[in-house]
Amino acid sequence: MPRTGTAKETTVDKGKRITGVARETLAAQLKTDYEGGASIRSLANSTGRSYGFVHRILTETGVTLRARGGAIRPKPGA
């Protein structure tokens, strides 16, 4: 989960282009939050950006992305 008052502070209107210093600031904060354990999906929700945008920014910053995961659901009747 992202820490309170982090990437959310750099939320930009949906669909608005983020460039220059604002993009660098957001990228650094997303990297910090992701490395701190936040998921890409939670970062996307907290910043108002898409999953793909957050994934691309993290990739651009050189973050090693975690493997897909989550709880494995048992098969019905098992």
C-alpha positions, 0 to 999 in steps of 0.5 A: 500500500502506498504511504499516506501523502506520497504519490497522491500529492502529485495527482494530475487530471486524468488524461492530462500530459505530464512532462518535465519536472512534474513527470520526474517528481511523480516517477521518483515518488512512484518508484519509492512507493513501489519499492516500499511494497505498493502495487502498480494497481494501488499506485494507479488508483491513488494517482488517478493514472492508468495501470499502463502509465504507472507500469511504463513510468516504473520501467523507465525509472529502472525498477525491477518489477515484482512477479505477478502474484496474489492468493491462489484460490482453491479449486471448487470442491477441493 
